[in-house]
Amino acid sequence: MSLAADILQLLSAAAAIVLSYMHHHRSIRPSTLLSLYLPAMSLVGIARSRTLWLVPGARSESITFVFVLAFTIMSFAIESSGKERLLTKSANKPRIPEAYSGFWKLVGYLWLRRTFLDGYSKVISVQDLPELDPGLASDVVHQELADAWAKCKLNTGIH
């Protein structure tokens, strides 16, 4: 509705593009910040687009803003998609689906979709389940617990 708001939105879109590019090269998981920012901007943009369509004589601004809104929604869809297909080196790829999952996939347990589909179509076994994070392996966790317990014994002197 105002020139200042449009300029700030343009600057935030440019910052989001730069953040997405930097995060894309440094992490295998989609950006949580952008996964929250882009849907919020889409919701606000839908309301603003509706308002612009209701203003008489603002047809060109309405059309322009609909394109901006479509770009925001498309950016959200691209940012939320996983990057597992983009990673080519199998040595660097974690085998757990949770590692590639973004904020919305983690919140909605969508990273377990393949397991749910397998469980619906057949009786699943332990081999059908996705692997755990290596940091959650029982020997690693046992060693961490033993170290913490030993440290607690040394500090308090009470068993």
C-alpha positions in Angstrom: 0.0 0.0 0.0 2.9 2.3 0.5 6.2 2.8 -1.3 8.2 2.2 1.9 6.5 -1.1 2.6 7.2 -2.2 -1.0 10.9 -1.3 -0.7 11.2 -3.1 2.6 9.6 -6.2 1.1 11.9 -6.0 -1.9 14.9 -5.8 0.5 13.7 -8.7 2.5 13.2 -10.8 -0.6 16.8 -10.0 -1.7 18.1 -10.9 1.8 16.1 -14.1 1.7 17.6 -15.1 -1.6 21.1 -14.4 -0.2 20.3 -16.4 3.0 19.0 -19.3 0.9 22.0 -19.4 -1.3 24.4 -19.3 1.7 22.5 -21.9 3.6 22.2 -24.1 0.6 25.9 -24.4 0.4 26.5 -25.0 4.1 23.8 -27.4 5.2 22.0 -30.4 3.9 18.8 -29.4 5.7 16.5 -26.5 4.4 16.7 -23.3 6.3 14.4 -23.1 9.3 14.3 -19.3 9.3 13.2 -19.2 5.7 10.7 -22.1 6.2 9.0 -19.9 8.8 9.4 -16.5 7.2 8.2 -17.4 3.7 4.8 -18.9 4.7 4.2 -16.0 7.1 4.9 -13.6 4.2 2.6 -15.6 2.0 -0.3 -15.4 4.5 0.2 -11.6 4.9 0.5 -11.3 1.1 -2.8 -13.1 0.5 -4.6 -10.6 2.7 -2.8 -7.7 1.0 -3.5 -9.0 -2.4 -7.2 -9.2 -1.6 -7.2 -5.7 -0.3 -5.5 -4.4 -3.4 -8.0 -6.1 -5.7 -10.8 -4.3 -3.7 -9.3 -0.9 -4.2 -10.7 0.9 -7.2 -8.1 1.9 -9.7 -5.3 -0.3 -8.3 -5.5 -3.0 -10.9 -1.9 -2.8 -12.1 -0.6 -2.8 -8.5 -2.9 -5.8 -7.8 -1.5 -7.8 -10.8 2.1 -6.9 -9.8 1.5 -8.0 -6.2 -0.1 -11.3 -7.3 3.1 -12.1 -9.2 5.2 -11.2 -6.1 2.9 -13.4 -4.0 3.3 -16.3 -6.5 7.1 -15.9 -6.4 7.0 -16.0 -2.6 4.9 -19.1 -2.5 7.1 -20.7 -5.2 10.2 -19.8 -3.1 8.6 -21.4 -0.1 7.9 -24.6 -2.0 11.5 -24.7 -3.4 13.1 -23.9 0.0 11.0 -26.5 1.8 11.9 -29.3 -0.5 14.7 -31.6 0.6 18.2 -31.5 -0.9 18.9 -35.3 -0.9 18.6 -35.5 -4.7 21.2 -32.7 -5.0 23.8 -34.4 -3.0 25.9 -36.6 -5.3 28.6 -38.0 -3.1 27.2 -41.0 -1.4 30.0 -40.9 1.2 28.7 -37.6 2.5 25.1 -38.6 2.5 23.6 -39.6 5.8 21.4 -42.6 5.4 18.7 -41.4 7.8 15.8 -39.4 6.2 15.6 -37.1 9.1 18.9 -35.4 8.2 17.5 -34.0 4.9 14.1 -33.0 6.4 13.2 -29.3 6.8 11.2 -27.7 9.5 7.7 -28.6 8.1 8.7 -32.3 7.4 10.0 -32.6 11.0 7.0 -31.0 12.6 4.6 -33.1 10.5 6.6 -36.3 10.8 6.7 -36.4 7.0 10.2 -37.8 7.0 8.6 -41.1 8.3 6.2 -41.2 5.3 8.0 -44.1 3.6 7.9 -46.1 6.8 4.2 -45.4 7.2 3.5 -46.5 3.6 5.5 -49.7 4.1 3.6 -50.4 7.3 0.3 -49.9 5.6 1.1 -52.3 2.7 3.0 -55.0 4.7 4.1 -56.2 8.1 7.3 -54.3 8.7 10.4 -55.7 10.4 13.4 -54.0 12.0 15.2 -54.1 8.7 12.4 -52.0 7.1 12.8 -49.2 9.6 15.1 -46.2 8.8 18.5 -46.2 10.4 19.1 -44.2 13.5 21.4 -41.3 13.8 24.9 -42.7 14.6 25.0 -40.4 17.7 22.0 -42.3 19.0 23.6 -45.8 18.8 23.4 -47.7 22.1 27.1 -48.0 22.5 27.6 -44.3 22.0 24.8 -43.3 24.4 26.0 -45.9 26.9 29.5 -44.4 26.9 28.1 -40.9 27.4 26.0 -42.1 30.3 28.9 -43.9 31.9 31.2 -40.8 31.6 28.5 -38.6 33.1 27.9 -41.0 35.9 31.6 -41.3 36.7 31.9 -37.5 36.7 29.0 -37.2 39.0 30.5 -39.8 41.4 33.8 -37.9 41.5 32.2 -34.6 42.2 29.8 -35.6 44.9 31.4 -38.7 46.5 27.9 -40.1 46.9 26.9 -43.2 44.9 
